[in-house]
Amino acid sequence: MADKAGIDRTYASQIERGIANPSLFVLCSIAKALDISFMQLVNGDIQCTFGDKAPTV
């Protein structure tokens, strides 16, 4: 999946383990690699914060 999404395997592992916070672009790339929609991938688990903190998924 990481190869199809164009991301490093180590980074993909960090995403899976909740260590890394991927960008929306990376999430879209992962969804495409898995042949599912972005919404299916995130399944409503998007949390947005404002101020100094970046949005997390």
Summary of the structure (lengths in Angstrom):
residues: 57
radius of gyration: 11.5
end to end distance: 18.6
largest distance: 33.9
contacts: 117
relative contact order: 0.17
helix: 49%
strand: 4%
